[in-house]
C-alpha cells in the first residue's frame, strides 16, 4: 500500500512538472509572439500610417490656405467666375519659384487695386518676373507695378513696359521697390498729365537716388519742378540749360524752383548726359525683367526653391481631392458641438462620464497586459496553483488604475 502511494505521488509529481513546463513554454511563445506583433505594428505605423497622415494634413492645410485666398478674390469680384485665374495660380505655383498661395496673394492684391479678373490674368506672370529679377517681395512688387501703371494712365497692354522699366532701373541704380513706390506715388500722376513718359521719370529718379537723395524728397522735388515748369511755360530742357550755363547754378536753381527743389534741380542739370544715357537704355530695355528673371533662376538654390514650390502645388492637388470629405467631417463635427452646447447640464455630465469610461478602456487593457507579462515572468518561480490568485490581484490593480484615470 505504501509503495503504491509513493508510485502515485511520483507519477503525479512528474505530471505536474510536465504540465508546468508546457505552460511555461506556451507562456513564453505567447509573449514572444505578442512582442513580435507589437513590433510589426509599430513598424507599420512608423513607416506608413504616420507619414500618410502627415502628408494628408499637409495637403489639406496647403489647399485650405490657397482656397481661402481665391475665395477672397471671388468675394471682392462679386461672385465673378475665377476658374481660369485659379488654374493659372496653380500652374504658376508648380512651374515658378513662387507657390500657388503666393500667386493667389498677388492676384488678391491686384484685385484690391481695382484690376479686373481679365487684367489680372494678363499681368500676373510679368509681376512674378519682376519680383524674381529684383529679389523683392511679391506683394510689394504688385503694389508698385500696379500703382505705377494706374498713375501714368496706361492700360494693361503697357504693363510689360512698366515692369521692364522698373526691373532695369532697380538693377542699375540705388532704387529699390520701396523707393520706387514712394517717389512714384508723388510724381507719376502729374508727370503723366504734363507728357513725361515713365522712362523719363525713372531716369530722373535713378540719378537722384544714386546721389543719396531720399525717395520722398525725390518725389516731392520732381513734383515741384514739374509744377513750376508748367506754371512758367518753360520746358524741362530749357530749365536745365539755364542752370548749367549760369555762373551761380545754386542761385539759378533756387530762383527757378525755390529752396525745396533746388538741390534736385542742380543734381539733374549737372548729370544731364548720364540721365540721357540711362533714358536710352530704358527705352531699349524691352524684355529686361524676363531676361533677368531667367538668369536669377539658373542656380542650385533656385532649383531647390522651385522644387519646394512644385511640392506645394502637388500638395494642393491632393488637398483639393480630400477637401469634400474633410469638409463634410468638419461640418458634422461642428453640428455635434452645437448640439452638445444646447444640451442641459445633466445630459452633458452623463456624456462626459461615459466618454471618460471609454477613454480609460485602452489604458486598463494595457495595464492588464503588462501585469500578465509580469506574472508570466514569475511562472518559473511560483506554483501554478497561485495563478488564479495572481489574476485576481492583477484585476484589482487594473481596476485601481482605472479609478485613478477616471
C-alpha positions as CSV (number, residue, x, y, z in Angstrom):
1,X,0.0,0.0,0.0
2,X,2.8,2.4,0.9
3,X,4.7,1.6,-2.2
4,X,1.6,2.2,-4.4
5,X,1.1,5.6,-2.7
6,X,4.7,6.6,-3.4
7,X,4.4,5.5,-7.0
8,X,1.3,7.6,-7.4
9,X,3.0,10.6,-5.8
10,X,6.0,10.2,-8.1
11,X,3.8,10.0,-11.2
12,X,1.7,13.0,-10.1
13,X,4.9,15.0,-9.5
14,X,6.2,14.2,-13.0
15,X,2.8,15.0,-14.5
16,X,2.8,18.4,-12.7
17,X,6.3,19.1,-13.7
18,X,5.4,18.3,-17.4
19,X,2.3,20.5,-17.1
20,X,4.3,23.3,-15.6
21,X,7.0,23.0,-18.3
22,X,4.4,23.0,-21.1
23,X,2.6,26.0,-19.6
24,X,5.9,27.9,-19.3
25,X,6.7,27.2,-22.9
26,X,3.2,28.3,-24.0
27,X,3.5,31.4,-22.0
28,X,6.9,32.2,-23.4
29,X,5.7,31.6,-27.0
30,X,2.7,33.8,-26.5
31,X,4.8,36.5,-25.0
32,X,7.3,36.4,-27.9
33,X,4.5,36.3,-30.5
34,X,2.9,39.3,-28.8
35,X,6.1,41.3,-28.8
36,X,6.8,40.5,-32.4
37,X,3.3,41.5,-33.5
38,X,3.7,44.7,-31.4
39,X,7.0,45.5,-33.1
40,X,5.5,44.8,-36.6
41,X,2.5,47.1,-35.8
42,X,4.8,49.8,-34.5
43,X,7.0,49.5,-37.6
44,X,4.0,49.7,-40.0
45,X,2.7,52.7,-38.1
46,X,6.0,54.5,-38.2
47,X,6.8,53.6,-41.9
48,X,3.3,54.1,-43.4
49,X,0.5,55.2,-41.2
50,X,2.1,58.3,-39.6
51,X,3.7,59.6,-42.8
52,X,0.5,59.2,-44.8
53,X,-1.5,61.0,-42.1
54,X,1.2,63.7,-42.0
55,X,1.1,64.2,-45.8
56,X,-2.7,64.3,-45.7
57,X,-2.6,67.0,-43.0
58,X,0.0,69.0,-45.0
59,X,-2.1,68.6,-48.3
60,X,-5.2,69.8,-46.5
61,X,-3.5,72.8,-45.0
62,X,-1.9,73.8,-48.3
63,X,-5.2,73.6,-50.2
64,X,-7.2,75.4,-47.4
65,X,-4.8,78.4,-47.5
66,X,-4.9,78.5,-51.3
67,X,-8.6,78.1,-51.5
68,X,-9.2,80.9,-48.9
69,X,-7.1,83.4,-50.9
70,X,-9.0,82.6,-54.1
71,X,-12.3,82.9,-52.2
72,X,-11.3,86.4,-51.1
73,X,-10.8,87.3,-54.8
74,X,-14.1,85.8,-55.7
75,X,-15.8,87.8,-52.9
76,X,-14.3,91.1,-53.9
77,X,-15.3,90.3,-57.5
78,X,-18.9,90.0,-56.6
79,X,-19.0,86.2,-57.3
80,X,-17.4,86.6,-60.8
81,X,-16.1,83.3,-62.2
82,X,-12.4,82.9,-61.3
83,X,-11.9,79.4,-62.6
84,X,-9.3,80.5,-65.2
85,X,-7.5,82.6,-62.6
86,X,-7.5,79.7,-60.1
87,X,-5.9,77.4,-62.7
88,X,-3.3,80.0,-63.6
89,X,-2.3,80.3,-59.9
90,X,-1.9,76.5,-59.7
91,X,0.1,76.3,-62.9
92,X,2.4,79.2,-61.9
93,X,2.8,77.7,-58.4
94,X,4.2,74.4,-59.9
95,X,6.3,76.0,-62.6
96,X,7.9,79.0,-60.9
97,X,9.8,79.8,-57.6
98,X,6.5,81.2,-56.1
99,X,3.9,78.9,-54.5
100,X,0.3,78.9,-55.6
101,X,-0.6,80.6,-52.3
102,X,1.8,83.4,-53.0
103,X,0.5,83.8,-56.6
104,X,-3.1,83.9,-55.1
105,X,-2.0,86.6,-52.7
106,X,-0.5,88.6,-55.6
107,X,-3.8,88.3,-57.5
108,X,-5.7,89.4,-54.4
109,X,-3.5,92.5,-54.2
110,X,-4.2,93.4,-57.8
111,X,-8.0,92.9,-57.2
112,X,-7.8,95.4,-54.3
113,X,-6.1,97.9,-56.6
114,X,-9.1,97.7,-58.9
115,X,-7.9,95.4,-61.7
116,X,-10.4,93.2,-63.4
117,X,-10.2,89.4,-63.4
118,X,-9.1,89.6,-67.1
119,X,-6.5,92.2,-66.4
120,X,-5.1,90.2,-63.5
121,X,-4.8,87.2,-65.8
122,X,-2.7,89.3,-68.2
123,X,-0.3,90.9,-65.7
124,X,0.4,88.2,-63.1
125,X,3.2,86.3,-64.8
126,X,5.1,89.6,-65.6
127,X,4.9,90.6,-62.0
128,X,6.4,87.3,-61.0
129,X,9.4,88.0,-63.3
130,X,9.7,91.5,-61.8
131,X,9.8,90.2,-58.2
132,X,12.3,87.5,-59.1
133,X,14.5,89.8,-61.1
134,X,14.7,92.4,-58.3
135,X,14.6,90.0,-55.4
136,X,11.7,91.9,-53.9
137,X,8.6,90.8,-52.1
138,X,5.9,89.6,-54.5
139,X,3.0,91.7,-52.9
140,X,5.2,94.8,-52.8
141,X,6.1,94.3,-56.5
142,X,2.4,94.1,-57.3
143,X,1.6,97.3,-55.4
144,X,4.5,99.2,-57.0
145,X,3.9,98.0,-60.6
146,X,0.1,98.2,-60.5
147,X,0.2,101.6,-58.9
148,X,2.7,102.9,-61.5
149,X,0.6,101.6,-64.4
150,X,-2.5,103.4,-63.0
151,X,-0.6,106.6,-62.1
152,X,0.7,107.0,-65.6
153,X,-2.8,106.3,-67.1
154,X,-1.5,103.3,-69.1
155,X,-3.7,100.2,-69.9
156,X,-2.6,96.7,-69.3
157,X,-1.1,96.4,-72.8
158,X,1.7,98.7,-71.4
159,X,2.3,96.6,-68.3
160,X,5.3,94.8,-69.7
161,X,6.9,98.1,-70.5
162,X,6.3,99.2,-66.9
163,X,7.9,96.1,-65.3
164,X,10.8,96.2,-67.7
165,X,11.5,99.8,-66.8
166,X,11.2,99.1,-63.1
167,X,13.5,96.0,-63.3
168,X,16.2,97.8,-65.3
169,X,16.1,100.9,-63.0
170,X,16.2,98.9,-59.8
171,X,19.1,96.7,-61.1
172,X,21.2,99.6,-62.3
173,X,20.7,102.3,-59.7
174,X,20.2,102.8,-55.9
175,X,16.4,102.5,-56.4
176,X,14.5,99.6,-54.9
177,X,10.8,98.7,-54.9
178,X,10.1,100.7,-51.8
179,X,11.9,103.8,-53.1
180,X,10.2,103.4,-56.4
181,X,6.8,103.2,-54.8
182,X,7.3,106.2,-52.5
183,X,8.7,108.5,-55.1
184,X,6.4,107.5,-58.0
185,X,3.3,107.9,-55.8
186,X,4.2,111.6,-55.6
187,X,5.3,112.4,-59.1
188,X,3.7,109.9,-61.6
189,X,0.2,111.4,-61.8
190,X,1.3,114.9,-62.6
191,X,4.2,113.7,-64.8
192,X,1.7,111.8,-67.0
193,X,-0.5,114.8,-67.3
194,X,2.4,117.0,-68.4
195,X,3.5,114.5,-71.0
196,X,6.5,112.9,-69.3
197,X,7.0,109.2,-70.0
198,X,7.7,106.5,-67.4
199,X,11.2,106.1,-68.9
200,X,12.0,109.9,-68.5
201,X,10.8,110.0,-64.9
202,X,12.6,106.8,-64.0
203,X,15.8,108.2,-65.4
204,X,15.5,111.3,-63.2
205,X,14.7,109.2,-60.1
206,X,17.7,106.9,-60.8
207,X,20.1,109.8,-61.0
208,X,18.8,111.4,-57.8
209,X,18.7,108.1,-55.9
210,X,22.4,107.5,-56.8
211,X,23.2,110.8,-55.2
212,X,21.7,109.6,-51.9
213,X,18.6,111.7,-52.1
214,X,15.7,110.1,-50.1
215,X,12.8,108.7,-52.0
216,X,10.2,111.0,-50.5
217,X,12.4,114.0,-51.3
218,X,12.9,112.7,-54.9
219,X,9.1,112.6,-55.4
220,X,8.3,116.0,-53.8
221,X,11.3,117.7,-55.6
222,X,10.3,116.4,-59.0
223,X,6.7,117.3,-58.4
224,X,7.8,120.9,-57.5
225,X,10.0,121.1,-60.6
226,X,7.2,119.9,-62.9
227,X,4.5,122.1,-61.5
228,X,6.8,125.2,-61.6
229,X,7.7,124.4,-65.2
230,X,4.0,124.1,-66.1
231,X,3.3,127.5,-64.5
232,X,6.2,129.3,-66.1
233,X,5.7,127.7,-69.6
234,X,9.4,126.7,-69.6
235,X,10.4,123.3,-70.8
236,X,12.5,120.9,-68.7
237,X,15.4,121.1,-71.2
238,X,15.4,124.9,-71.1
239,X,15.5,125.0,-67.3
240,X,18.4,122.5,-67.1
241,X,20.2,124.5,-69.7
242,X,19.8,127.8,-67.8
243,X,21.2,126.2,-64.6
244,X,24.2,124.7,-66.4
245,X,25.1,128.0,-68.1
246,X,24.6,130.1,-65.0
247,X,27.7,131.4,-63.2
248,X,25.8,130.6,-60.0
249,X,23.9,127.3,-60.5
250,X,22.6,127.3,-56.9
251,X,21.1,130.8,-57.2
252,X,19.6,130.0,-60.6
253,X,18.1,126.7,-59.4
254,X,16.7,128.4,-56.3
255,X,15.2,131.2,-58.5
256,X,13.5,128.7,-60.8
257,X,12.3,126.1,-58.2
258,X,12.8,127.6,-54.8
259,X,14.9,126.0,-52.0
260,X,12.7,122.8,-51.8
261,X,13.6,121.6,-55.2
262,X,16.9,123.4,-55.9
263,X,19.1,120.5,-54.8
264,X,17.4,118.1,-57.1
265,X,17.4,120.6,-60.0
266,X,21.2,121.2,-59.7
267,X,21.8,117.4,-59.5
268,X,19.7,116.7,-62.6
269,X,21.3,119.6,-64.5
270,X,24.9,118.5,-63.7
271,X,24.1,114.9,-64.8
272,X,22.2,115.6,-68.0
273,X,24.4,113.3,-70.1
274,X,24.2,110.4,-67.7
275,X,20.5,110.8,-67.5
276,X,20.1,110.8,-71.2
277,X,22.2,107.6,-71.5
278,X,20.1,106.0,-68.8
279,X,16.9,107.0,-70.6
280,X,18.1,105.5,-73.8
281,X,18.9,102.2,-72.0
282,X,15.4,102.2,-70.6
283,X,13.8,102.7,-74.0
284,X,15.7,99.7,-75.2
285,X,15.0,97.6,-72.1
286,X,12.1,95.6,-73.5
287,X,12.2,92.1,-72.0
288,X,14.6,93.1,-69.3
289,X,12.5,91.7,-66.4
290,X,12.1,88.3,-68.1
291,X,15.7,88.0,-69.1
292,X,16.9,89.0,-65.6
293,X,14.5,86.5,-64.0
294,X,15.8,83.8,-66.3
295,X,19.4,84.5,-65.2
296,X,18.3,84.6,-61.5
297,X,16.5,81.3,-62.0
298,X,19.6,79.4,-63.1
299,X,21.2,78.3,-59.8
300,X,21.1,75.4,-57.4
301,X,19.4,77.4,-54.8
302,X,16.6,78.3,-57.2
303,X,16.3,74.7,-58.2
304,X,15.6,73.8,-54.5
305,X,13.1,76.7,-54.2
306,X,11.3,75.6,-57.4
307,X,11.2,72.0,-56.0
308,X,9.6,73.2,-52.8
309,X,7.1,75.3,-54.8
310,X,6.2,72.3,-57.0
311,X,5.8,70.1,-54.0
312,X,3.4,72.6,-52.6
313,X,1.5,72.6,-55.9
314,X,1.2,68.8,-55.8
315,X,0.0,69.0,-52.1
316,X,-2.7,71.5,-53.2
317,X,-3.9,69.0,-55.8
318,X,-4.1,66.2,-53.2
319,X,-5.8,68.5,-50.7
320,X,-8.4,69.5,-53.3
321,X,-9.3,65.9,-53.7
322,X,-9.6,65.4,-50.0
323,X,-11.4,68.7,-49.4
324,X,-15.0,67.4,-49.9
325,X,-14.6,64.6,-47.4
326,X,-12.8,66.7,-44.9
327,X,-15.4,69.5,-45.2
328,X,-18.2,67.0,-44.5
329,X,-16.4,65.7,-41.4
330,X,-15.6,69.2,-40.1
331,X,-19.2,70.4,-40.7
332,X,-20.6,67.3,-39.0
333,X,-18.3,67.8,-36.0
334,X,-19.3,71.4,-35.8
335,X,-23.0,70.4,-35.7
336,X,-22.3,67.9,-32.9
337,X,-20.5,70.7,-31.0
338,X,-23.5,73.0,-31.4
339,X,-25.9,70.2,-30.3
340,X,-23.7,69.4,-27.3
341,X,-23.8,73.1,-26.3
342,X,-27.6,73.1,-26.4
343,X,-27.9,70.1,-24.0
344,X,-28.9,70.5,-20.4
345,X,-26.2,70.1,-17.6
346,X,-27.4,66.6,-16.6
347,X,-27.1,65.2,-20.1
348,X,-23.7,66.9,-20.7
349,X,-22.4,65.4,-17.4
350,X,-23.6,61.9,-18.4
351,X,-22.0,62.1,-21.8
352,X,-18.7,63.2,-20.2
353,X,-18.8,60.3,-17.7
354,X,-19.4,57.8,-20.5
355,X,-16.6,59.2,-22.6
356,X,-14.3,59.1,-19.5
357,X,-15.1,55.4,-19.1
358,X,-14.4,54.7,-22.7
359,X,-11.2,56.7,-22.5
360,X,-9.7,54.5,-19.8
361,X,-10.5,51.2,-21.5
362,X,-7.3,51.3,-23.5
363,X,-5.0,52.1,-20.5
364,X,-6.8,49.5,-18.4
365,X,-6.2,46.8,-21.1
366,X,-2.6,47.9,-21.4
367,X,-2.1,47.6,-17.6
368,X,-3.6,44.2,-17.6
369,X,-1.4,43.1,-20.5
370,X,1.7,44.4,-18.7
371,X,0.7,42.7,-15.5
372,X,0.1,39.5,-17.4
373,X,3.6,39.7,-18.9
374,X,5.0,40.3,-15.4
375,X,3.1,37.3,-14.0
376,X,4.4,35.1,-16.8
377,X,7.9,36.1,-15.8
378,X,7.2,34.7,-12.4
379,X,5.8,31.5,-13.7
380,X,9.1,29.7,-13.2
381,X,9.3,30.9,-9.6
382,X,5.8,30.3,-8.2
383,X,3.5,27.3,-8.3
384,X,0.8,27.3,-11.0
385,X,-1.8,26.9,-8.3
386,X,-1.2,30.5,-7.4
387,X,-2.2,31.8,-10.9
388,X,-5.9,32.3,-10.0
389,X,-4.8,34.5,-7.1
390,X,-2.4,36.4,-9.4
391,X,-5.1,37.0,-11.9
392,X,-7.4,38.4,-9.2
393,X,-4.6,40.6,-8.0
394,X,-3.9,41.9,-11.5
395,X,-7.6,42.6,-12.0
396,X,-7.8,44.5,-8.7
397,X,-4.7,46.6,-9.6
398,X,-6.2,47.3,-13.1
399,X,-9.4,48.5,-11.5
400,X,-7.5,50.7,-9.2
401,X,-5.6,52.2,-12.2
402,X,-8.9,52.7,-13.9
403,X,-10.3,54.5,-10.9
404,X,-7.2,56.9,-10.9
405,X,-7.6,57.5,-14.7
406,X,-11.3,58.4,-14.2
